[in-house]
Amino acid sequence: IKHEKLMDEISWEVMAKIESFGNQDLSNTSWAFAKLAVSNAMMMTAIGKKLMTMVKELIPQDLANTAWAFATLGLPESNLMDQILLEVISKVNDFTTQNLANTAWAYAKLGLWNERLMQTLANA
């Protein structure tokens, strides 16, 4: 059930308290908004900027969920996606089949084709 006013209030709270959010908090928040098809570009940009500072700490599920969320909402955030790409390549052996599929879908959906990423995913 999607409640626009509630999601709007949550997005303002996220932006106000984003410095206290950890990597999983940010990944889960972006996933939840995408799952509900609530696109708040200002909040997602703030999440993207914060994740850029901690992308190396993201576990495979967080990487895949974040990429999926931004793609689902049609928000390419290219700097973040470039950083996620590098982490996916370095951590691909720890990805589940679902993580691999979601990541491949996200990059394809955003039109961010990267031969090395797709080859890495295909060989995993």
C-alpha positions, -999 to 999 in steps of 0.1 A, spaced: 0 0 0 15 33 -11 7 65 9 21 95 -9 21 119 20 37 94 43 64 86 17 70 123 13 75 127 50 98 97 52 119 112 24 124 144 42 134 125 74 158 105 54 175 136 40 176 152 74 192 122 91 212 108 62 245 113 79 235 87 105 225 61 79 247 31 73 252 14 39 224 -12 45 200 16 57 206 35 24 203 4 3 171 -7 20 156 28 18 163 31 -19 149 -4 -25 117 3 -5 110 35 -24 116 17 -58 95 -12 -47 66 12 -41 74 31 -73 78 63 -53 104 84 -71 118 112 -50 148 124 -70 161 148 -43 162 120 -17 176 94 -41 204 119 -52 212 124 -15 213 86 -10 235 83 -41 260 109 -28 262 93 6 266 58 -9 295 71 -30 314 76 2 309 40 14 304 20 -18 334 -2 -9 316 -13 23 285 -26 4 279 -63 4 267 -79 -28 230 -77 -19 233 -40 -11 251 -34 -44 225 -53 -64 195 -38 -45 209 -3 -49 215 -7 -87 180 -22 -90 164 6 -71 180 34 -91 172 16 -124 136 9 -114 131 45 -107 149 55 -139 176 74 -121 209 67 -138 232 84 -112 262 76 -134 289 83 -108 273 59 -83 266 33 -110 303 35 -121 314 29 -85 289 1 -81 302 -15 -113 337 -16 -100 326 -32 -67 304 -57 -85 334 -68 -106 356 -71 -76 330 -90 -55 312 -110 -82 322 -144 -67 302 -135 -36 270 -127 -56 239 -150 -56 222 -158 -88 195 -132 -79 221 -105 -72 237 -112 -106 204 -111 -125 192 -79 -107 225 -62 -114 226 -71 -151 190 -60 -154 197 -26 -137 226 -17 -160 206 -28 -191 175 -9 -180 196 23 -176 214 18 -209 247 17 -191 263 -11 -212 297 -22 -200 313 -51 -217 336 -60 -188 307 -60 -163 285 -81 -185 313 -105 -192 321 -108 -155 284 -114 -147 281 -140 -175 312 -159 -162 302 -158 -125 
